[in-house]
């Protein structure tokens, strides 16, 4: 999903988006192939070594990242709608997009229930255990809402369009409320216990995921509402893109400053590379698409240029994460299956 979001963000990018169609197409193809390969490897691993996936479900840290596969499916579904016509007929594009969206939505809703339930009833966690990964299981419904907004115009029946629209708003609410609670827990952990200088620090960037994705979703759904439901409700939902989007964008910008300072602090303390560095990609990508929606709804150049700057940061973050992953695969450091995740103790360290 960290790769696919680049393609999706490039497609609607202000000012230069129309020149990035071929680039977006190539990136979408790469992301789709990566998804197929990773799913096949995971299925094979589950069949051959079922104890690994059982151990991951029982681990309070690893279990959180089961929210990633549904989001990957949904991201590729969106890319299929944007780029699929280069390879398939319109009917085939819709079959693929619908299949990916339904699969991602169903598995995402299951994840949003099962993983928090395990956290509440089974996983043993410390008082300072809250981290950005706790957002992973609850964000997929928000991604479903965004991609659902892209699918609705391709649906012929008005009643089905309206049903899908309200279903997407309901999924928007699921993620939004859960994300606000978890972000508060992360803030509380940082305030009371501090952070660490380890691989958990990049997960602070995951906070941008539900923020940027919610701006994207409310903007896309507002646009669709204009052609699906009657006035004045349609205009109210469309205006919500600005009334909700701009304040949340402001908080996302504020959080990105805090996350940057904490990341630089961790780097000074020799933070090692880990797969958590991919947290720099998808969450930032959602901020690109969210900022693009604000540019479309406000017409302000400041949001257009902000989207371009964020996109450049997204590409740079992807290159860094990809390079670190390749190096980790060569050395074998990131392909091991640990028996359990390490216990990370937060601390504020020496005062500066």
LINFEN-V198663 format. One record per pair of residues at least 24 apart in sequence whose C-alpha atoms are under 10 Angstrom apart, sorted by sequence separation. I is the first residue (numbers start at 1). GAP is how many residues later the second one is. If there is no record, write none. Layout:
I:GAP  I:GAP
This chain:
3:24  4:24  7:24  73:24  74:24  76:24  77:24  112:24  113:24  144:24  145:24  183:24  217:24  218:24  286:24  287:24  288:24  3:25  4:25  6:25  74:25  75:25  76:25  77:25  111:25  112:25  113:25  143:25  144:25  145:25  146:25  182:25  215:25  216:25  219:25  285:25  286:25  288:25  3:26  4:26  5:26  73:26  74:26  75:26  77:26  111:26  112:26  142:26  145:26  146:26  215:26  218:26  219:26  284:26  285:26  288:26  1:27  3:27  4:27  73:27  74:27  77:27  110:27  111:27  112:27  141:27  142:27  144:27  145:27  180:27  183:27  214:27  215:27  218:27  284:27  287:27  3:28  4:28  72:28  73:28  74:28  76:28  108:28  109:28  110:28  111:28  112:28  141:28  142:28  143:28  144:28  145:28  179:28  217:28  256:28  285:28  286:28  2:29  3:29  73:29  74:29  75:29  108:29  109:29  111:29  112:29  141:29  142:29  143:29  215:29  216:29  284:29  285:29  1:30  4:30  39:30  70:30  71:30  73:30  74:30  108:30  109:30  110:30  111:30  141:30  142:30  145:30  179:30  180:30  214:30  215:30  284:30  285:30  1:31  3:31  4:31  38:31  70:31  73:31  74:31  108:31  109:31  110:31  140:31  141:31  142:31  179:31  180:31  214:31  215:31  283:31  284:31  3:32  70:32  72:32  73:32  108:32  109:32  139:32  140:32  141:32  142:32  143:32  178:32  179:32  215:32  252:32  281:32  282:32  1:33  70:33  71:33  107:33  108:33  138:33  139:33  141:33  142:33  212:33  215:33  280:33  281:33  284:33  1:34  35:34  70:34  71:34  73:34  74:34  106:34  107:34  108:34  140:34  141:34  142:34  176:34  211:34  214:34  215:34  253:34  280:34  281:34  69:35  70:35  73:35  105:35  106:35  108:35  109:35  139:35  140:35  141:35  175:35  176:35  214:35  252:35  280:35  281:35  282:35  68:36  70:36  71:36  104:36  105:36  108:36  138:36  139:36  175:36  212:36  280:36  281:36  282:36  35:37  36:37  67:37  70:37  71:37  104:37  105:37  138:37  139:37  176:37  211:37  212:37  280:37  281:37  34:38  35:38  69:38  70:38  105:38  106:38  137:38  138:38  172:38  175:38  176:38  211:38  249:38  279:38  280:38  281:38  69:39  70:39  104:39  105:39  138:39  139:39  175:39  211:39  278:39  279:39  281:39  32:40  67:40  68:40  70:40  104:40  105:40  135:40  138:40  139:40  211:40  212:40  277:40  278:40  280:40  281:40  31:41  32:41  35:41  66:41  67:41  70:41  137:41  138:41  172:41  173:41  208:41  211:41  212:41  249:41  277:41  280:41  66:42  67:42  69:42  101:42  102:42  105:42  137:42  172:42  210:42  211:42  248:42  249:42  278:42  279:42  32:43  67:43  68:43  101:43  105:43  135:43  136:43  208:43  209:43  277:43  278:43  31:44  32:44  67:44  101:44  134:44  135:44  138:44  208:44  211:44  246:44  277:44  278:44  31:45  32:45  66:45  67:45  134:45  135:45  172:45  207:45  208:45  245:45  246:45  249:45  276:45  277:45  65:46  66:46  101:46  102:46  135:46  172:46  245:46  275:46  278:46  28:47  29:47  32:47  64:47  101:47  132:47  135:47  205:47  208:47  273:47  274:47  275:47  277:47  278:47  28:48  31:48  32:48  63:48  64:48  67:48  134:48  135:48  169:48  207:48  208:48  245:48  246:48  273:48  277:48  66:49  98:49  133:49  134:49  168:49  169:49  172:49  207:49  241:49  245:49  275:49  28:50  29:50  65:50  97:50  98:50  101:50  132:50  168:50  205:50  274:50  275:50  28:51  29:51  63:51  64:51  97:51  131:51  132:51  134:51  135:51  204:51  205:51  208:51  242:51  273:51  274:51  27:52  28:52  63:52  64:52  130:52  131:52  134:52  169:52  204:52  207:52  241:52  242:52  245:52  246:52  273:52  63:53  97:53  98:53  130:53  132:53  168:53  205:53  206:53  241:53  242:53  275:53  25:54  28:54  29:54  64:54  97:54  130:54  131:54  132:54  204:54  205:54  273:54  274:54  24:55  25:55  28:55  29:55  60:55  63:55  64:55  130:55  131:55  166:55  204:55  205:55  241:55  242:55  273:55  28:56  60:56  63:56  129:56  130:56  131:56  165:56  203:56  204:56  241:56  242:56  25:57  26:57  57:57  58:57  94:57  128:57  129:57  130:57  165:57  202:57  241:57  24:58  25:58  57:58  60:58  61:58  128:58  130:58  131:58  201:58  202:58  204:58  205:58  239:58  24:59  25:59  59:59  60:59  130:59  131:59  165:59  166:59  204:59  238:59  239:59  274:59  275:59  58:60  59:60  63:60  94:60  128:60  129:60  130:60  165:60  202:60  203:60  273:60  274:60  275:60  21:61  22:61  25:61  57:61  58:61  94:61  128:61  201:61  202:61  273:61  21:62  60:62  61:62  109:62  112:62  116:62  127:62  128:62  162:62  201:62  59:63  60:63  112:63  161:63  162:63  165:63  201:63  22:64  58:64  59:64  60:64  61:64  128:64  129:64  131:64  161:64  165:64  201:64  202:64  58:65  59:65  60:65  71:65  75:65  78:65  109:65  127:65  128:65  162:65  163:65  197:65  198:65  201:65  2:66  57:66  58:66  59:66  67:66  71:66  74:66  78:66  81:66  105:66  109:66  112:66  127:66  128:66  143:66  161:66  162:66  196:66  197:66  200:66  201:66  1:67  5:67  8:67  66:67  67:67  70:67  73:67  74:67  77:67  128:67  133:67  136:67  139:67  142:67  143:67  146:67  149:67  150:67  161:67  162:67  195:67  196:67  197:67  199:67  1:68  4:68  7:68  8:68  11:68  61:68  64:68  65:68  67:68  68:68  69:68  71:68  72:68  75:68  78:68  79:68  82:68  132:68  135:68  142:68  145:68  146:68  149:68  160:68  161:68  194:68  197:68  198:68  1:69  2:69  3:69  4:69  6:69  7:69  8:69  60:69  61:69  64:69  65:69  67:69  68:69  70:69  71:69  74:69  75:69  78:69  81:69  131:69  132:69  133:69  134:69  141:69  142:69  145:69  146:69  147:69  148:69  149:69  152:69  158:69  159:69  196:69  197:69  198:69  202:69  213:69  217:69  220:69  1:70  2:70  4:70  5:70  8:70  9:70  12:70  61:70  63:70  64:70  65:70  66:70  67:70  70:70  71:70  73:70  74:70  77:70  78:70  81:70  131:70  132:70  133:70  136:70  139:70  140:70  143:70  146:70  147:70  149:70  150:70  158:70  159:70  195:70  196:70  197:70  201:70  206:70  209:70  212:70  213:70  216:70  219:70  220:70  223:70  1:71  4:71  5:71  7:71  8:71  11:71  62:71  63:71  64:71  65:71  66:71  67:71  68:71  69:71  70:71  71:71  72:71  73:71  74:71  75:71  76:71  77:71  78:71  131:71  132:71  133:71  135:71  136:71  139:71  142:71  143:71  145:71  146:71  149:71  150:71  153:71  158:71  195:71  197:71  198:71  200:71  202:71  205:71  208:71  209:71  212:71  213:71  215:71  216:71  219:71  1:72  3:72  4:72  7:72  8:72  11:72  61:72  64:72  65:72  67:72  68:72  71:72  74:72  75:72  78:72  131:72  132:72  133:72  134:72  135:72  138:72  139:72  142:72  145:72  146:72  148:72  149:72  152:72  153:72  197:72  198:72  199:72  200:72  202:72  204:72  205:72  206:72  207:72  208:72  209:72  211:72  212:72  213:72  214:72  215:72  216:72  217:72  218:72  219:72  1:73  2:73  3:73  4:73  5:73  6:73  8:73  60:73  61:73  63:73  64:73  67:73  70:73  71:73  74:73  77:73  78:73  81:73  131:73  132:73  133:73  134:73  136:73  140:73  142:73  143:73  144:73  145:73  146:73  147:73  148:73  149:73  151:73  152:73  196:73  197:73  198:73  199:73  202:73  203:73  205:73  206:73  209:73  210:73  211:73  212:73  213:73  214:73  216:73  217:73  219:73  220:73  223:73  1:74  4:74  5:74  8:74  60:74  63:74  64:74  67:74  70:74  74:74  77:74  132:74  133:74  135:74  136:74  139:74  142:74  143:74  146:74  147:74  149:74  150:74  153:74  197:74  198:74  199:74  200:74  202:74  203:74  205:74  206:74  208:74  209:74  212:74  213:74  215:74  216:74  219:74  223:74  1:75  4:75  7:75  8:75  131:75  132:75  135:75  139:75  142:75  145:75  146:75  149:75  153:75  196:75  197:75  198:75  199:75  200:75  201:75  202:75  203:75  204:75  205:75  206:75  208:75  209:75  211:75  212:75  213:75  215:75  216:75  218:75  219:75  222:75  7:76  131:76  132:76  142:76  145:76  149:76  152:76  198:76  199:76  200:76  201:76  202:76  203:76  204:76  205:76  206:76  207:76  208:76  209:76  210:76  211:76  212:76  213:76  214:76  215:76  216:76  217:76  132:77  199:77  200:77  202:77  203:77  205:77  206:77  207:77  208:77  209:77  210:77  212:77  213:77  215:77  216:77  219:77  220:77  199:78  201:78  202:78  205:78  206:78  208:78  209:78  212:78  213:78  215:78  216:78  219:78  200:79  204:79  205:79  208:79  211:79  212:79  215:79  203:80  133:143  143:143  200:144  199:145  133:146  198:146  200:146  132:147  197:147  198:147  196:148  197:148  198:148  195:149  196:149  197:149  195:150  196:150  197:150  194:151  195:151  196:151  197:151  193:152  194:152  195:152  196:152  197:152  193:153  194:153  195:153  196:153  192:154  193:154  194:154  195:154  192:155  193:155  194:155  190:156  192:156  193:156  189:157  190:157  191:157  189:158  190:158  75:207  72:210  71:211  129:214  129:215  128:216  129:216  126:217  128:217  129:217  125:218  126:218  127:218  128:218  126:219  127:219  128:219  3:275  6:275  10:275  13:275  14:275  2:276  5:276  6:276  9:276  12:276  13:276  1:277  2:277  4:277  5:277  8:277  9:277  12:277  14:277  2:278  3:278  4:278  5:278  6:278  7:278  8:278  9:278  10:278  11:278  13:278  14:278  62:278  2:279  3:279  5:279  6:279  9:279  10:279  13:279  14:279  61:279  62:279  1:280  2:280  5:280  6:280  8:280  9:280  12:280  13:280  59:280  60:280  61:280  1:281  2:281  4:281  5:281  8:281  9:281  12:281  14:281  56:281  59:281  60:281  61:281  1:282  2:282  3:282  6:282  13:282  14:282  55:282  56:282  58:282  59:282  61:282  2:283  5:283  6:283  9:283  55:283  56:283  1:284  5:284  12:284  55:284  56:284  52:285  55:285  56:285  15:286  52:286  14:287  52:287  16:288  14:289  15:289  14:290  15:290  13:291  14:291  17:291  13:292  14:292  15:292  16:292  14:293  15:293  13:294  14:294  12:295  13:295  10:297  9:298  10:298  13:298  9:299  10:301  9:302  6:305  9:305  6:308  5:309  6:309  3:311  2:312  3:312  6:312  2:315  3:315  2:316  2:319  3:319  2:320
